[in-house]
Amino acid sequence: MSTQTPTNHQDRPELQKAAQEFVDAGFGGLELRVHDEHGEWVGTAGIRELGSAEKPPLDGQGRVGSVTKTFVSTVVLQLVAEGKLDLDGPVAPHLTRFELDPRITVRMLLNHTSGLFNYTGEYFPDGTVVPGLPATGKDWAEHRLQGYTPDELVEFALAKPARFEPGTEWSYANTNYTVAALLIEAVTGRSFAAELESRILKPLDLSGTLEPGDRTDLPGAHSHGYFRYQDGDDWKLVDVTDQNPSLLFAAGSMLSTTQDLQVFMSALQSGKLLPADLLAEMRTPEPKSGPLNYGLGLFAQDTGSETIYHHNGSAPGGYGALMFSSADGTRTLTALITMGDAEVDLLQVFPPALDRLVKAVF
């Protein structure tokens, strides 16, 4: 992972402005990489660490959260292409140690229609919350180094009532992708990390990307991430750079760089990782996902002039990632984001900042 300044093919003040707007909105730092018809542009905004004026590294490593799901879905669909899995076949026979509903198919895991309880908690439209494992607030901050096994995550979810009957509704659940990774392991006889390495990371030379297991540090050059939470009447700020990603095994656990995400997303969309029919399946939105347009580990977004594909992500605290691509993989936007010490209402500031950034590129 290089922290040297890459050669930008031209000055792109509109991109630097869009990056700076993230920081102005209250985020700590942003590493941004854009590939398009003008070549490559890489830039940063904000700071690397509180108390220091140092800028984020240009190709630093970060916690990419749910971007992990696109990698998992790609491996599953490769196994479908090889005839080792049936996209519309049941999952339960492969994972007999769990009492999975026999109606749940591989597709239902990937498009979030399985109904499995989300082990990080369920949030219903009427405001009802069914708590899950500590994944937010003071509870997560104080237990952020705690490790979990994938089976513990699944068993926790299966001990809760299903959100709905398989295939009848749509609801985003981390449980789906943890089960999908265990399905990969059951079919191949190897760990998810080993399959990820041999199928995607090595062929594409993604040296800054890994499934870290319960490793709590960031081994590459990186920015610090911070988390603000309420403790009684007080607000506290903690450095959460070190955290245990096993809480989100294969659903939000991976580490990567803007360069690696760019290479992966470009390879995926240009057809280098999946046969055309399965890439089309991946991109096709599940109707029940409504305006979110979620396919099999990918969101589709109509910009007015074209359809672009993406999956963004955030760790429980401190970090986020963006990964966007045109349909042919020739234009990409990838970014790593860190939280700082500002009191930020993410639901208010993130969508408009992201919209401006996407419009600047696409």
C-alpha positions as CSV (number, residue, x, y, z in Angstrom):
1,M,0.0,0.0,0.0
2,S,1.6,3.2,-1.2
3,T,1.2,6.5,0.7
4,Q,3.1,8.3,-2.0
5,T,1.3,10.9,-4.2
6,P,0.0,9.3,-7.3
7,T,0.1,11.2,-10.6
8,N,-3.3,12.8,-11.2
9,H,-4.0,13.1,-14.9
10,Q,-5.5,16.5,-14.4
11,D,-6.5,19.0,-11.8
12,R,-10.1,18.2,-10.7
13,P,-11.2,21.1,-8.4
14,E,-14.8,19.8,-8.4
15,L,-13.6,16.5,-6.9
16,Q,-11.5,18.2,-4.2
17,K,-14.5,20.4,-3.4
18,A,-16.8,17.5,-3.1
19,A,-14.3,15.7,-0.8
20,Q,-13.9,18.8,1.3
21,E,-17.7,19.1,1.7
22,F,-17.7,15.7,3.6
23,V,-15.2,17.1,6.1
24,D,-17.1,20.4,6.3
25,A,-20.2,18.4,7.1
26,G,-18.5,17.0,10.1
27,F,-16.6,13.9,9.0
28,G,-13.0,13.5,10.2
29,G,-11.3,12.6,7.0
30,L,-11.9,11.3,3.5
31,E,-9.7,9.4,1.0
32,L,-11.1,9.6,-2.5
33,R,-10.2,7.8,-5.7
34,V,-11.8,8.4,-9.1
35,H,-11.2,6.6,-12.4
36,D,-12.9,7.9,-15.5
37,E,-12.3,9.1,-19.0
38,H,-9.9,11.7,-17.7
39,G,-7.7,9.1,-16.0
40,E,-7.1,8.6,-12.3
41,W,-7.6,11.3,-9.6
42,V,-6.7,10.7,-5.9
43,G,-7.1,13.2,-3.1
44,T,-7.8,13.5,0.6
45,A,-9.5,16.0,2.9
46,G,-9.6,16.4,6.6
47,I,-7.1,14.9,9.1
48,R,-5.5,11.5,9.8
49,E,-5.8,11.8,13.6
50,L,-7.3,14.2,16.1
51,G,-4.6,16.6,17.5
52,S,-2.5,16.3,14.3
53,A,-2.6,18.3,11.1
54,E,-1.4,15.3,9.1
55,K,-3.7,14.5,6.2
56,P,-5.1,11.0,5.6
57,P,-2.8,8.6,3.7
58,L,-3.6,8.6,-0.1
59,D,-3.9,4.8,-0.2
60,G,-4.6,4.0,3.4
61,Q,-6.4,1.0,4.8
62,G,-9.8,1.2,6.4
63,R,-12.8,-0.7,7.7
64,V,-15.1,-1.0,4.7
65,G,-18.2,-2.4,6.5
66,S,-20.9,-3.7,4.2
67,V,-18.8,-3.4,1.1
68,T,-17.8,-6.9,2.3
69,K,-21.2,-8.1,1.1
70,T,-20.3,-7.6,-2.6
71,F,-17.2,-9.7,-2.2
72,V,-19.2,-12.5,-0.5
73,S,-21.9,-12.4,-3.1
74,T,-19.3,-12.6,-5.9
75,V,-17.7,-15.8,-4.4
76,V,-21.2,-17.4,-3.9
77,L,-22.1,-16.6,-7.6
78,Q,-18.8,-18.1,-8.7
79,L,-19.7,-21.3,-7.0
80,V,-23.1,-21.1,-8.7
81,A,-21.3,-20.8,-12.0
82,E,-19.2,-23.9,-11.2
83,G,-22.4,-25.9,-10.4
84,K,-21.5,-26.2,-6.7
85,L,-24.5,-24.2,-5.6
86,D,-28.0,-23.7,-7.0
87,L,-29.0,-20.1,-6.7
88,D,-32.6,-21.1,-6.1
89,G,-31.8,-24.2,-4.1
90,P,-32.2,-24.5,-0.3
91,V,-29.4,-23.6,2.1
92,A,-30.4,-25.9,5.0
93,P,-29.0,-29.1,3.5
94,H,-25.5,-27.6,3.4
95,L,-25.6,-26.3,7.0
96,T,-27.3,-29.0,8.9
97,R,-25.9,-27.9,12.2
98,F,-28.3,-25.0,12.2
99,E,-32.1,-25.3,12.1
100,L,-32.6,-23.1,9.1
101,D,-36.0,-22.7,7.5
102,P,-35.9,-25.2,4.6
103,R,-37.6,-22.6,2.4
104,I,-34.6,-20.2,2.5
105,T,-32.7,-20.3,-0.7
106,V,-29.2,-19.0,-1.7
107,R,-30.8,-16.2,-3.6
108,M,-32.8,-15.1,-0.5
109,L,-29.6,-14.8,1.5
110,L,-28.0,-12.6,-1.2
111,N,-31.0,-10.3,-1.7
112,H,-32.2,-10.1,1.9
113,T,-35.5,-11.8,1.6
114,S,-34.8,-14.7,3.9
115,G,-36.5,-13.2,6.9
116,L,-33.7,-14.2,9.2
117,F,-33.4,-12.0,12.3
118,N,-30.6,-9.4,11.9
119,Y,-28.2,-10.2,14.8
120,T,-27.2,-6.5,15.2
121,G,-30.8,-5.7,15.9
122,E,-34.1,-5.1,14.0
123,Y,-35.6,-1.7,13.4
124,F,-39.2,-1.7,12.3
125,P,-41.0,1.1,10.3
126,D,-43.2,1.9,13.3
127,G,-40.2,2.7,15.5
128,T,-40.1,-0.6,17.3
129,V,-36.6,-1.9,18.0
130,V,-35.6,-5.5,18.9
131,P,-32.1,-5.3,20.3
132,G,-29.3,-7.5,18.9
133,L,-25.7,-8.0,19.8
134,P,-23.9,-4.8,21.0
135,A,-23.5,-2.9,17.8
136,T,-24.1,0.8,18.6
137,G,-23.9,3.3,21.4
138,K,-22.2,2.9,24.8
139,D,-22.9,-0.9,24.7
140,W,-20.7,-1.3,21.6
141,A,-18.1,1.2,22.6
142,E,-17.4,-0.6,25.8
143,H,-17.4,-4.1,24.2
144,R,-15.8,-3.3,20.9
145,L,-12.9,-5.7,21.4
146,Q,-15.2,-8.6,22.1
147,G,-14.9,-11.5,19.6
148,Y,-17.6,-13.7,18.2
149,T,-17.5,-16.9,16.2
150,P,-19.7,-17.0,13.0
151,D,-21.7,-19.8,14.5
152,E,-22.4,-17.7,17.6
153,L,-23.8,-14.9,15.4
154,V,-26.1,-17.3,13.5
155,E,-27.3,-19.1,16.6
156,F,-28.1,-15.7,18.2
157,A,-30.2,-14.8,15.2
158,L,-31.9,-18.2,15.0
159,A,-32.9,-17.9,18.6
160,K,-35.0,-14.8,17.7
161,P,-38.3,-14.9,15.8
162,A,-37.9,-14.6,12.0
163,R,-38.8,-11.1,10.7
164,F,-41.1,-12.6,8.1
165,E,-41.8,-15.8,6.1
166,P,-38.9,-16.6,3.6
167,G,-39.4,-14.8,0.3
168,T,-42.4,-12.7,1.3
169,E,-40.7,-9.4,2.2
170,W,-37.4,-7.6,2.1
171,S,-35.2,-6.5,5.0
172,Y,-31.5,-5.8,5.2
173,A,-29.9,-8.3,7.6
174,N,-26.2,-8.9,8.3
175,T,-27.2,-12.5,9.2
176,N,-27.8,-13.3,5.6
177,Y,-24.2,-12.7,4.6
178,T,-22.7,-14.5,7.6
179,V,-24.7,-17.5,6.6
180,A,-23.6,-17.1,3.0
181,A,-20.0,-17.2,4.0
182,L,-20.6,-20.3,6.1
183,L,-22.3,-21.8,3.0
184,I,-19.1,-21.0,1.0
185,E,-17.1,-22.9,3.6
186,A,-19.5,-25.9,3.6
187,V,-19.4,-26.2,-0.1
188,T,-15.6,-25.8,-0.6
189,G,-14.3,-27.3,2.6
190,R,-12.1,-24.2,3.1
191,S,-12.4,-21.0,5.1
192,F,-14.1,-18.0,3.6
193,A,-10.9,-16.1,3.9
194,A,-9.0,-18.8,1.9
195,E,-11.7,-18.8,-0.8
196,L,-11.7,-15.0,-0.9
197,E,-7.9,-15.0,-1.2
198,S,-7.7,-17.6,-4.0
199,R,-10.7,-16.4,-6.1
200,I,-10.5,-12.6,-5.8
201,L,-7.6,-11.1,-3.8
202,K,-4.7,-13.0,-5.4
203,P,-5.9,-12.9,-9.0
204,L,-6.5,-9.1,-8.8
205,D,-3.4,-8.4,-6.6
206,L,-5.5,-6.8,-3.9
207,S,-2.6,-6.6,-1.3
208,G,-4.3,-4.2,1.0
209,T,-7.5,-6.2,1.4
210,L,-8.3,-9.0,3.9
211,E,-10.9,-10.7,5.9
212,P,-9.3,-10.1,9.4
213,G,-11.1,-12.6,11.5
214,D,-10.9,-11.3,15.1
215,R,-7.8,-9.2,14.5
216,T,-8.5,-5.8,16.1
217,D,-5.9,-3.5,14.5
218,L,-5.4,-2.1,11.1
219,P,-2.1,-3.5,9.8
220,G,-1.7,-1.0,6.9
221,A,-1.2,2.8,7.0
222,H,-4.5,4.2,8.2
223,S,-6.4,7.1,9.6
224,H,-7.9,7.0,13.1
225,G,-11.7,6.6,13.5
226,Y,-13.6,8.1,16.4
227,F,-17.0,7.3,18.0
228,R,-19.2,9.7,20.0
229,Y,-21.8,8.2,22.3
230,Q,-24.0,9.1,25.2
231,D,-23.3,7.9,28.7
232,G,-26.0,9.0,31.0
233,D,-26.1,12.8,30.7
234,D,-22.6,13.0,29.2
235,W,-21.3,12.6,25.7
236,K,-18.0,10.7,25.3
237,L,-15.6,10.5,22.4
238,V,-13.4,7.4,22.0
239,D,-10.8,6.4,19.5
240,V,-12.2,3.2,18.0
241,T,-9.4,2.5,15.5
242,D,-9.0,-0.8,17.2
243,Q,-12.2,-2.9,17.2
244,N,-13.1,-6.5,16.8
245,P,-14.6,-7.0,13.3
246,S,-15.7,-10.6,14.0
247,L,-19.0,-9.0,15.2
248,L,-19.9,-8.6,11.5
249,F,-18.1,-11.7,10.0
250,A,-18.5,-11.6,6.2
251,A,-21.3,-9.0,6.5
252,G,-19.1,-5.9,7.4
253,S,-15.8,-7.2,8.5
254,M,-13.3,-6.6,5.7
255,L,-10.4,-4.2,5.5
256,S,-9.4,-2.6,2.2
257,T,-8.0,0.5,0.4
258,T,-9.5,2.8,-2.2
259,Q,-7.1,1.3,-4.8
260,D,-8.2,-2.3,-4.1
261,L,-11.9,-1.4,-4.1
262,Q,-11.4,0.4,-7.4
263,V,-9.7,-2.6,-9.0
264,F,-12.3,-5.1,-7.6
265,M,-15.3,-3.1,-8.6
266,S,-14.0,-2.4,-12.1
267,A,-13.2,-6.1,-12.6
268,L,-16.6,-7.1,-11.4
269,Q,-18.6,-4.7,-13.5
270,S,-16.5,-5.4,-16.7
271,G,-17.3,-9.1,-16.4
272,K,-13.9,-10.4,-15.3
273,L,-15.2,-12.2,-12.2
274,L,-18.6,-13.6,-13.2
275,P,-20.3,-14.9,-16.3
276,A,-22.6,-12.4,-18.0
277,D,-25.8,-14.1,-16.9
278,L,-24.9,-14.1,-13.2
279,L,-23.6,-10.6,-13.3
280,A,-27.0,-9.7,-14.7
281,E,-28.7,-11.5,-11.8
282,M,-26.4,-9.7,-9.3
283,R,-27.4,-6.3,-10.8
284,T,-31.2,-7.0,-11.1
285,P,-33.0,-5.3,-8.1
286,E,-35.3,-7.4,-6.0
287,P,-38.7,-5.7,-6.4
288,K,-39.5,-6.0,-2.7
289,S,-36.5,-3.8,-1.9
290,G,-38.4,-0.9,-3.4
291,P,-36.6,2.3,-4.2
292,L,-33.3,0.9,-2.7
293,N,-33.0,-1.3,-5.8
294,Y,-31.0,-4.0,-4.1
295,G,-29.9,-7.0,-6.2
296,L,-27.5,-9.7,-5.1
297,G,-25.0,-7.8,-3.0
298,L,-25.3,-4.6,-5.2
299,F,-27.5,-1.6,-5.3
300,A,-28.6,-0.2,-8.7
301,Q,-29.0,3.6,-9.0
302,D,-30.5,5.5,-11.9
303,T,-28.6,8.8,-12.3
304,G,-31.0,10.1,-15.0
305,S,-28.5,9.3,-17.8
306,E,-27.4,5.8,-16.8
307,T,-27.6,3.1,-14.2
308,I,-24.6,2.8,-11.9
309,Y,-24.0,0.1,-9.3
310,H,-22.7,0.4,-5.8
311,H,-22.4,-0.9,-2.2
312,N,-21.3,1.4,0.6
313,G,-20.5,0.4,4.1
314,S,-19.8,1.4,7.7
315,A,-18.2,-0.3,10.6
316,P,-20.2,-0.1,13.9
317,G,-18.2,3.1,14.6
318,G,-15.5,5.3,13.2
319,Y,-15.2,4.2,9.6
320,G,-17.1,4.1,6.3
321,A,-16.5,3.2,2.6
322,L,-17.9,4.1,-0.8
323,M,-17.7,1.9,-3.9
324,F,-19.5,3.0,-7.1
325,S,-19.1,2.0,-10.8
326,S,-20.5,2.5,-14.2
327,A,-22.0,-0.6,-15.8
328,D,-18.9,-1.2,-17.9
329,G,-16.4,-0.7,-15.0
330,T,-14.6,2.2,-16.8
331,R,-15.7,4.8,-14.3
332,T,-15.4,4.2,-10.6
333,L,-15.6,6.2,-7.4
334,T,-14.1,4.6,-4.2
335,A,-13.6,6.3,-0.9
336,L,-12.7,5.7,2.8
337,I,-14.3,7.9,5.4
338,T,-13.5,8.4,9.1
339,M,-15.5,10.0,11.8
340,G,-13.9,12.8,13.9
341,D,-15.1,14.7,17.0
342,A,-18.0,16.7,15.4
343,E,-21.5,16.1,16.5
344,V,-22.8,14.8,13.2
345,D,-26.3,13.6,12.4
346,L,-25.4,11.1,9.8
347,L,-29.0,10.8,8.4
348,Q,-29.0,14.6,7.8
349,V,-25.5,15.3,6.4
350,F,-24.4,12.1,4.7
351,P,-27.1,11.8,1.8
352,P,-26.6,15.3,0.4
353,A,-22.8,15.1,0.7
354,L,-22.8,11.7,-1.1
355,D,-25.2,13.0,-3.7
356,R,-22.9,15.9,-4.6
357,L,-19.9,13.6,-4.8
358,V,-21.7,11.1,-7.0
359,K,-22.9,13.8,-9.3
360,A,-19.4,15.2,-9.6
361,V,-18.2,11.9,-11.0
362,F,-21.2,10.4,-12.8
